[in-house]
Amino acid sequence: MPPRPDLSVSLAGLELSVPLMTASGTCGSGLELAPYLEPGSIGALVPKSVTLNPRAGNPNPRLWETPCGLLNSIGLQNEGLAEFLASLPALAGLGVPILASVAGFSVSEFERLAAELAARDEVAALELNISCPNVEKGGMAFGTDPASAARVVEAARRASPHKPLLVKLSPNVADMVPVARAAQDAGADALTVMNTLLGMAVDPVSRRPRLANLYGGLSGPAVKPVALRFVHQVSRAVSLPVVGCGGVRTGLDVVEFMLCGASAVQVGTALLADPAAPARIVRELEEYCARHGVAAVRDLVGALETE
């Protein structure tokens, strides 16, 4: 009997048992998902983005299911830094690396959050959510401007010189590569590609928007082709490892992202329909590797054949 494929991967100094992790925003604080997680089904956990102070988020309605995805306008609802810090011992009990997702509304907020979280042993790495609006620059999202993104990464790097630093990039730009390069030059260790695409839904009967906040972030299968394209472009433009995110539901989706250059992959919206999905996805990935003679899943990274 041939040996089982090796599904472990290295990511910015982190050793992951499998290349699958949760995407921030879809598993709450992380503890909500715990009853559904089989051992070895995720390589790391990325809880909901944390802000300095508690946030109630946007008014309802703030979710709308589309024919092939989900629109959300949650508005970074979370219990704030103090409550998140208090939850860390319980999160550490899950037995997987915890990547704290950080959301600030100014460079100084990102710096303070990074300092507080990096000081905790339970936190293996930080992921900067730079899709937040920069209140010091008229509300423009940090992730749409290379210079603004660089300032956030530089501040977080100063505050956290030793913990791996991931930067989650926004797809709501004409070209993601300049922002990716700016994040790399500012000290990022890896890039998460991508956050949600800005979208909208309308009720034709009432002639009103489906979301109270008018626009929302589109996720799910509808965005996977866009995410694959961005992963392919960014992984070829920078020397940092890339984490693919957007529409992952199956083991074959993971394979596609890795072929396009992702070293690891996040699953998000699929968890809302099936919180136990990671175990199935990992089984499907292992079956693919065994069937196609892939001894180590890391060999898939960037192995897309274009000739």
C-alpha positions as CSV (number, residue, x, y, z in Angstrom):
1,M,0.0,0.0,0.0
2,P,1.5,3.4,-1.0
3,P,2.2,5.9,1.7
4,R,-0.4,8.6,2.4
5,P,0.3,11.9,0.7
6,D,2.0,14.5,2.9
7,L,-0.5,17.4,3.3
8,S,1.7,19.5,5.6
9,V,2.9,22.9,4.4
10,S,5.1,25.7,5.7
11,L,3.8,29.3,5.6
12,A,5.9,32.2,6.7
13,G,7.5,30.2,9.4
14,L,4.3,28.4,10.5
15,E,4.0,24.7,10.1
16,L,0.5,23.7,9.1
17,S,-0.7,20.0,9.2
18,V,-2.9,20.7,6.2
19,P,-3.0,23.7,3.8
20,L,-6.6,24.6,4.8
21,M,-7.5,27.3,7.3
22,T,-10.6,29.2,8.1
23,A,-11.3,32.6,6.6
24,S,-11.9,35.5,9.0
25,G,-15.5,36.5,9.5
26,T,-17.1,33.2,8.9
27,C,-16.4,31.3,12.1
28,G,-17.2,33.9,14.7
29,S,-14.6,34.0,17.5
30,G,-13.6,30.5,16.4
31,L,-15.0,28.7,19.4
32,E,-18.4,28.4,17.7
33,L,-16.8,26.2,15.1
34,A,-15.1,23.9,17.6
35,P,-17.9,21.3,17.9
36,Y,-17.7,20.7,14.2
37,L,-14.0,20.5,13.6
38,E,-12.5,17.0,13.3
39,P,-8.8,16.6,14.3
40,G,-6.5,17.5,11.4
41,S,-9.3,19.2,9.4
42,I,-7.7,22.7,9.5
43,G,-4.1,23.8,9.6
44,A,-4.9,27.1,11.3
45,L,-7.8,29.2,12.6
46,V,-8.4,32.8,11.7
47,P,-11.2,34.2,13.9
48,K,-13.3,37.2,13.2
49,S,-11.5,40.5,12.8
50,V,-10.9,42.3,16.1
51,T,-11.1,46.1,16.6
52,L,-9.9,48.1,19.6
53,N,-13.4,48.7,20.8
54,P,-16.6,46.6,20.5
55,R,-18.6,47.2,17.4
56,A,-22.3,46.5,16.9
57,G,-21.8,46.5,13.1
58,N,-24.2,47.7,10.4
59,P,-28.0,47.7,10.7
60,N,-30.1,44.9,9.4
61,P,-30.7,43.6,6.8
62,R,-27.0,42.9,6.3
63,L,-26.9,39.5,4.6
64,W,-28.4,38.5,1.2
65,E,-27.9,35.1,-0.5
66,T,-27.2,35.4,-4.2
67,P,-27.7,32.7,-6.8
68,C,-24.0,31.7,-6.4
69,G,-22.7,33.4,-3.3
70,L,-23.4,35.7,-0.4
71,L,-23.5,39.4,0.1
72,N,-22.7,40.7,3.6
73,S,-22.5,44.1,5.2
74,I,-21.8,43.0,8.7
75,G,-19.6,46.0,9.5
76,L,-16.9,44.4,11.5
77,Q,-19.2,43.4,14.4
78,N,-17.0,42.1,17.2
79,E,-16.6,42.3,21.0
80,G,-13.4,44.3,20.9
81,L,-9.8,43.7,21.9
82,A,-10.3,43.1,25.6
83,E,-12.9,40.3,25.1
84,F,-10.8,38.7,22.3
85,L,-7.7,38.7,24.6
86,A,-9.8,37.0,27.3
87,S,-10.9,34.3,24.8
88,L,-7.4,33.4,23.7
89,P,-6.7,30.6,26.3
90,A,-9.9,28.8,25.1
91,L,-8.9,29.3,21.4
92,A,-5.5,27.9,22.1
93,G,-7.2,24.7,23.4
94,L,-8.3,23.9,19.9
95,G,-4.8,22.8,19.2
96,V,-4.1,24.7,15.9
97,P,-2.2,27.9,15.3
98,I,-4.3,31.0,15.8
99,L,-3.9,33.8,13.3
100,A,-5.5,37.0,14.8
101,S,-7.2,39.1,12.2
102,V,-6.6,42.8,12.9
103,A,-8.9,45.7,11.8
104,G,-8.1,49.3,12.5
105,F,-9.5,52.6,11.3
106,S,-6.1,54.5,11.6
107,V,-2.5,53.5,11.3
108,S,-2.1,54.0,15.1
109,E,-5.0,51.6,15.8
110,F,-3.4,48.9,13.7
111,E,-0.1,49.5,15.5
112,R,-1.7,49.2,19.0
113,L,-3.7,46.1,18.0
114,A,-0.6,44.4,16.6
115,A,1.4,45.2,19.7
116,E,-1.2,43.8,22.1
117,L,-1.8,40.6,20.1
118,A,1.8,39.9,19.3
119,A,2.5,39.9,23.0
120,R,0.3,36.9,23.5
121,D,1.8,33.4,23.2
122,E,-1.5,32.0,22.0
123,V,-1.3,34.1,18.8
124,A,0.9,32.4,16.2
125,A,0.6,35.2,13.6
126,L,-1.3,38.3,12.6
127,E,-3.5,38.9,9.5
128,L,-4.1,42.6,8.7
129,N,-7.5,43.3,7.3
130,I,-6.6,46.4,5.3
131,S,-10.0,46.6,3.6
132,C,-11.0,48.9,6.6
133,P,-11.8,52.6,5.8
134,N,-9.0,55.0,6.8
135,V,-10.8,57.7,8.8
136,E,-7.8,59.9,8.5
137,K,-8.0,59.9,4.7
138,G,-11.7,60.5,4.2
139,G,-12.8,56.8,4.5
140,M,-10.7,55.4,1.6
141,A,-9.9,51.8,2.3
142,F,-6.3,51.2,3.2
143,G,-6.2,48.2,0.8
144,T,-6.9,50.3,-2.3
145,D,-3.8,52.5,-2.0
146,P,-0.3,51.2,-2.0
147,A,1.1,54.0,0.2
148,S,-1.6,53.6,2.8
149,A,-1.3,49.9,2.8
150,A,2.5,50.2,3.3
151,R,2.0,52.6,6.3
152,V,-0.2,50.0,8.0
153,V,2.2,47.2,7.4
154,E,5.2,49.2,8.6
155,A,3.4,50.1,11.8
156,A,2.3,46.5,12.5
157,R,5.8,45.3,11.7
158,R,7.3,47.8,14.3
159,A,4.8,46.6,16.9
160,S,5.3,42.9,16.0
161,P,8.8,42.4,14.8
162,H,8.8,38.6,15.4
163,K,5.4,37.2,14.7
164,P,4.5,36.3,11.1
165,L,2.5,39.1,9.5
166,L,0.0,38.3,6.8
167,V,-1.8,41.1,4.8
168,K,-5.3,40.4,3.4
169,L,-5.6,42.2,0.1
170,S,-8.8,43.8,-1.3
171,P,-10.0,42.9,-4.8
172,N,-11.7,46.3,-5.2
173,V,-8.8,47.8,-7.1
174,A,-7.9,48.1,-10.7
175,D,-4.6,46.3,-10.1
176,M,-3.8,44.3,-6.9
177,V,-0.1,43.9,-7.7
178,P,1.1,47.4,-6.6
179,V,-0.6,47.0,-3.2
180,A,0.9,43.5,-2.9
181,R,4.4,44.8,-3.7
182,A,4.0,47.7,-1.3
183,A,3.0,45.2,1.5
184,Q,6.0,43.1,0.7
185,D,8.4,46.0,0.8
186,A,6.9,47.2,4.1
187,G,7.6,44.0,5.8
188,A,4.8,41.5,5.2
189,D,5.6,37.8,5.5
190,A,2.7,36.5,3.4
191,L,-0.4,37.8,1.5
192,T,-4.0,36.6,1.8
193,V,-5.7,36.9,-1.6
194,M,-8.5,38.0,-1.5
195,N,-11.2,39.8,0.6
196,T,-14.7,40.2,-0.7
197,L,-15.8,41.9,-3.9
198,L,-18.1,44.9,-3.4
199,G,-21.6,44.1,-4.7
200,M,-25.2,45.0,-4.5
201,A,-28.7,43.4,-4.6
202,V,-32.0,45.1,-5.3
203,D,-35.6,44.1,-4.6
204,P,-37.5,44.9,-7.8
205,V,-40.9,44.9,-6.1
206,S,-40.1,47.4,-3.4
207,R,-37.4,49.1,-5.5
208,R,-35.1,49.2,-2.5
209,P,-31.7,47.7,-1.9
210,R,-31.6,44.3,-0.2
211,L,-28.9,45.6,2.3
212,A,-29.5,48.5,4.7
213,N,-26.0,49.7,4.0
214,L,-26.6,49.6,0.2
215,Y,-23.4,47.7,-0.7
216,G,-21.9,44.5,0.6
217,G,-19.0,42.1,0.2
218,L,-19.7,39.3,-2.2
219,S,-18.2,35.9,-1.3
220,G,-18.7,32.3,-2.2
221,P,-18.4,30.3,-5.5
222,A,-19.2,33.4,-7.7
223,V,-15.9,35.0,-6.8
224,K,-13.6,32.0,-7.2
225,P,-12.6,32.7,-10.8
226,V,-11.6,36.2,-9.8
227,A,-9.7,35.0,-6.8
228,L,-7.8,32.4,-8.9
229,R,-6.8,35.2,-11.3
230,F,-5.5,37.4,-8.5
231,V,-3.7,34.6,-6.8
232,H,-2.0,33.8,-10.1
233,Q,-1.0,37.4,-10.7
234,V,0.2,38.2,-7.2
235,S,2.2,35.0,-6.7
236,R,4.1,35.7,-9.9
237,A,4.7,39.4,-8.9
238,V,6.1,38.9,-5.3
239,S,8.4,36.6,-3.5
240,L,6.1,36.1,-0.5
241,P,3.9,33.1,0.0
242,V,0.2,33.6,-0.9
243,V,-2.9,32.3,0.9
244,G,-5.8,31.8,-1.5
245,C,-9.3,32.8,-0.5
246,G,-12.6,33.0,-2.3
247,G,-15.2,30.4,-3.1
248,V,-13.5,27.3,-1.7
249,R,-15.9,24.4,-1.2
250,T,-14.1,21.3,-2.3
251,G,-10.7,19.6,-2.3
252,L,-10.4,20.3,-6.0
253,D,-10.9,24.0,-5.3
254,V,-7.9,23.8,-3.0
255,V,-5.9,22.1,-5.8
256,E,-6.8,24.9,-8.2
257,F,-5.7,27.6,-5.9
258,M,-2.4,25.8,-5.1
259,L,-1.7,25.3,-8.8
260,C,-2.2,29.0,-9.3
261,G,0.4,29.7,-6.7
262,A,-1.2,29.6,-3.3
263,S,0.8,27.9,-0.5
264,A,-2.3,27.5,1.6
265,V,-6.1,28.2,1.2
266,Q,-8.8,29.6,3.4
267,V,-12.4,28.4,3.5
268,G,-15.1,30.9,4.5
269,T,-18.7,31.1,3.1
270,A,-18.9,27.3,2.8
271,L,-18.7,27.1,6.6
272,L,-22.0,28.9,6.9
273,A,-23.7,26.2,5.0
274,D,-21.7,23.3,6.5
275,P,-19.5,24.1,9.5
276,A,-18.0,20.5,9.2
277,A,-16.9,21.1,5.6
278,P,-13.1,21.3,6.4
279,A,-12.9,17.6,7.1
280,R,-14.5,16.7,3.8
281,I,-12.4,19.1,1.9
282,V,-9.2,17.7,3.4
283,R,-10.3,14.1,2.5
284,E,-11.0,15.2,-1.0
285,L,-7.6,16.8,-1.3
286,E,-5.9,13.7,0.0
287,E,-7.8,11.5,-2.4
288,Y,-6.8,13.8,-5.3
289,C,-3.1,13.6,-4.3
290,A,-3.3,9.8,-4.0
291,R,-5.0,9.4,-7.3
292,H,-2.6,11.6,-9.2
293,G,0.6,10.5,-7.6
294,V,1.2,13.7,-5.6
295,A,3.5,12.6,-2.7
296,A,3.5,16.0,-1.0
297,V,0.7,18.6,-1.5
298,R,3.3,21.4,-1.5
299,D,4.5,20.2,-4.9
300,L,1.2,21.5,-6.3
301,V,2.1,25.2,-5.5
302,G,2.6,27.1,-8.7
303,A,2.6,23.9,-10.8
304,L,0.0,25.3,-13.3
305,E,0.9,24.2,-16.9
306,T,0.4,27.0,-19.4
307,E,2.4,25.7,-22.4
